Structure formats: C-alpha cells, structure tokens
C-alpha cells in the first residue's frame, strides 16, 4: 500500500485561510525499519505534549513501556498479524532533501472483523495540516481491504483534542474507564467506528 495525497479527501482539504505554500505535500506509506527512530521520537514527544497539569499520565514509565512493547516490535505486533503500521511523510521539496516522517498510526488486529487503532501521533509542527485525517483514512481503507467491520481505540480522557478529532472522523464515544495505579489515576476513553 502506498498513498499519496494533496488534500484529496474533502474533510482533509487545507483551510482556505492557509496559503498553498504553507500546505505540506504528504505521502502515507507502510513503515520501514529506517523509520523506527523517528517513530520512537514522535511517540515520546506526542506523549509529553499530551500531558495536562495535575495528570499522572502519561509519565516516563508509560512512555518507556510503549517504547519497549509494541513499538519495539512493530512488525510482530502489527504487520505479521494482519494489521498495519503507516507513517506520514513530508515529501522533499528539493533533490538534496529526504522525506521526513511527520505522523504515524497503527492497526492491531483484535479478531476476525475488529481492529484497534493505536499509536496515532502527528508531529507538533504538522498538526492542523490534516495529516491525522490522511493517516486515519489510510488506516480505514486498509481495514476495509481486510474485511474488518469495526475499529476501536482508546485514548486518555484528558486528551480532549483527540476526542474531537475521533468524533469528527465518525467514531462514537463508548465509555470512560478509571484505573487506580500506584503512580496515580488514569481515565481511559474508548471509541468505536463501524466501517
């Protein structure tokens, strides 16, 4: 799978207020081993950006757990089990430039017809450029090609910007679950989307 977008999805078109020179050229493609350092850095910065004052999560322990679990074995967790892991890349603007990984998203298979959207993150400089829309659209297209009927996801309840994004993409809020952990309380929100 390889996706190349210049704002092809109506919901993902750049804002009319954004000058065309400000709109990055984005491609969506399956991750490669060369992308892993950028994926790890993006996960860390995304978790640090999402921490709200007074919240116990995400903390360093959570970040290290993520880097040491599925993100340490992306192929084994996602790809080898029928899922996928995509990256969003800004296309080079000149012949001496390389593409830059600016977003990521994973689909972990949970059963015959259900997948879990995991590890979605967009580099802070590329937020509000519809990169998340492109990643989610690629994931849904892939899920449909695998005959999935539903995508589920969890996110921290404190990440209200993420809630708004998922609602705008057709996901329904299912429930909040509170976990009492030694380092504090974590409230996790669950969303689902039939596809």
C-alpha positions as CSV (number, residue, x, y, z in Angstrom):
1,X,0.0,0.0,0.0
2,X,1.2,3.5,-0.8
3,X,-0.9,6.6,-0.6
4,X,-0.1,10.0,-2.0
5,X,-2.2,12.9,-1.1
6,X,-2.5,16.6,-1.9
7,X,-5.7,17.1,0.1
8,X,-7.8,14.6,-1.8
9,X,-10.4,13.9,0.9
10,X,-12.9,16.7,1.3
11,X,-12.7,16.7,5.1
12,X,-8.9,16.8,4.8
13,X,-8.7,19.8,2.5
14,X,-6.5,22.6,3.8
15,X,-8.2,25.6,5.4
16,X,-9.0,28.3,2.9
17,X,-7.1,30.7,5.2
18,X,-3.9,28.6,4.7
19,X,-1.7,29.7,1.8
20,X,-0.9,26.9,-0.7
21,X,2.8,27.4,0.1
22,X,2.1,26.5,3.8
23,X,0.5,23.2,2.9
24,X,3.0,20.3,3.2
25,X,3.0,17.6,0.5
26,X,2.2,14.4,2.4
27,X,2.5,10.8,1.5
28,X,1.2,7.9,3.6
29,X,3.1,4.6,3.4
30,X,3.8,1.5,5.4
31,X,6.6,2.0,7.9
32,X,10.1,0.6,7.3
33,X,12.8,-0.2,9.8
34,X,14.5,3.0,8.8
35,X,11.5,4.9,10.3
36,X,11.8,3.4,13.8
37,X,13.9,6.1,15.3
38,X,11.5,8.8,14.1
39,X,8.5,6.7,15.3
40,X,10.1,6.4,18.8
41,X,10.9,10.2,18.9
42,X,7.4,11.1,17.8
43,X,5.7,8.8,20.3
44,X,7.8,10.3,23.1
45,X,7.1,13.9,22.1
46,X,3.4,13.2,21.5
47,X,3.1,11.8,25.0
48,X,4.9,14.7,26.5
49,X,2.8,17.2,24.6
50,X,-0.4,15.5,25.8
51,X,0.3,15.6,29.5
52,X,-2.1,18.0,31.3
53,X,-1.2,19.8,34.5
54,X,-2.1,17.7,37.5
55,X,-2.4,14.5,35.5
56,X,-0.3,11.4,36.4
57,X,-0.3,10.2,32.8
58,X,1.4,9.8,30.5
59,X,4.5,9.6,32.6
60,X,8.0,8.4,31.9
61,X,7.1,4.8,33.0
62,X,4.2,4.8,30.5
63,X,6.5,6.1,27.7
64,X,9.2,3.6,28.3
65,X,6.6,0.8,28.4
66,X,5.3,1.8,25.0
67,X,8.8,2.1,23.6
68,X,9.6,-1.4,25.0
69,X,6.4,-3.2,23.9
70,X,4.6,-2.8,20.6
71,X,6.9,0.0,19.4
72,X,9.9,-2.3,20.0
73,X,8.4,-4.9,17.6
74,X,6.2,-3.1,15.2
75,X,6.3,-5.9,12.6
76,X,5.5,-8.6,15.2
77,X,2.7,-6.6,16.9
78,X,1.0,-5.1,13.8
79,X,2.1,-6.3,10.3
80,X,2.8,-10.0,10.9
81,X,-0.6,-10.5,12.5
82,X,-2.5,-8.9,9.5
83,X,-2.6,-5.3,10.8
84,X,-0.6,-2.4,9.5
85,X,1.6,0.5,10.7
86,X,1.7,3.6,8.5
87,X,3.8,6.7,8.5
88,X,3.0,10.1,7.1
89,X,6.0,11.7,5.3
90,X,6.5,15.2,4.1
91,X,7.8,14.9,0.5
92,X,11.1,16.5,-0.2
93,X,11.0,19.9,-1.8
94,X,14.3,19.6,-3.5
95,X,16.6,17.0,-4.9
96,X,19.0,17.1,-2.0
97,X,16.3,16.7,0.7
98,X,15.0,13.5,2.2
99,X,11.4,12.8,3.2
100,X,10.6,13.5,6.8
101,X,8.3,11.2,9.0
102,X,5.7,13.6,10.5
103,X,2.9,11.2,11.6
104,X,2.1,7.6,12.4
105,X,-0.8,5.2,13.0
106,X,-1.1,1.5,13.7
107,X,-3.9,-1.1,13.2
108,X,-3.7,-4.1,15.5
109,X,-6.0,-7.0,14.7
110,X,-8.2,-7.9,17.7
111,X,-10.3,-10.6,15.9
112,X,-11.7,-11.7,12.6
113,X,-13.5,-8.4,12.0
114,X,-12.3,-5.9,14.6
115,X,-9.1,-3.9,14.7
116,X,-7.7,-1.4,17.1
117,X,-6.3,2.0,16.0
118,X,-3.1,2.5,18.1
119,X,-0.2,4.9,18.4
120,X,-1.7,7.7,16.3
121,X,0.5,10.8,16.5
122,X,1.4,13.8,14.4
123,X,4.5,15.9,14.8
124,X,3.6,19.1,16.6
125,X,4.7,21.3,13.6
126,X,2.3,19.4,11.2
127,X,-0.8,19.4,13.3
128,X,-3.7,21.4,11.7
129,X,-2.4,20.4,8.3
130,X,-4.8,17.4,8.0
131,X,-2.1,14.8,8.4
132,X,-4.2,13.0,11.0
133,X,-7.1,12.8,8.5
134,X,-4.9,11.3,5.9
135,X,-3.5,8.7,8.3
136,X,-6.9,7.7,9.6
137,X,-8.3,7.5,6.1
138,X,-5.4,5.2,5.0
139,X,-6.0,3.0,8.1
140,X,-9.7,2.7,7.4
141,X,-9.1,1.9,3.7
142,X,-6.6,-0.8,4.8
143,X,-9.1,-2.2,7.4
144,X,-11.8,-2.4,4.8
145,X,-9.4,-4.3,2.5
146,X,-9.1,-6.8,5.3
147,X,-12.9,-7.1,5.7
148,X,-12.9,-5.5,9.1
149,X,-16.3,-4.3,10.3
150,X,-15.2,-2.2,13.3
151,X,-12.3,-0.1,14.5
152,X,-11.9,0.5,18.2
153,X,-9.5,2.8,20.1
154,X,-8.6,4.1,23.5
155,X,-7.1,7.4,24.5
156,X,-6.6,9.3,27.7
157,X,-9.8,11.1,28.8
158,X,-7.7,14.3,29.3
159,X,-6.9,14.4,25.5
160,X,-9.9,16.4,24.5
161,X,-8.4,17.5,21.2
162,X,-8.0,13.8,20.3
163,X,-11.7,13.2,21.3
164,X,-12.8,15.9,19.0
165,X,-10.7,14.5,16.1
166,X,-12.1,11.0,16.5
167,X,-15.7,12.2,16.8
168,X,-15.2,14.3,13.6
169,X,-14.0,11.1,11.8
170,X,-17.1,9.2,12.7
171,X,-16.1,7.4,15.9
172,X,-18.6,7.1,18.7
173,X,-17.7,7.6,22.4
174,X,-18.4,4.3,24.2
175,X,-17.2,4.7,27.8
176,X,-14.6,6.1,30.2
177,X,-12.8,3.6,32.5
178,X,-10.8,4.7,35.6
179,X,-7.7,2.8,36.5
180,X,-6.2,3.3,40.0
181,X,-2.4,2.9,39.6
182,X,0.5,3.3,42.1
183,X,1.6,6.5,40.3
184,X,-1.9,8.0,40.1
185,X,-5.3,7.7,38.5
186,X,-5.7,7.3,34.7
187,X,-9.0,7.7,32.9
188,X,-9.2,6.0,29.5
189,X,-11.8,6.8,26.9
190,X,-13.0,4.1,24.4
191,X,-14.3,5.0,20.9
192,X,-15.6,2.8,18.1
193,X,-16.4,3.2,14.4
194,X,-18.3,0.8,12.2
195,X,-16.7,0.7,8.7
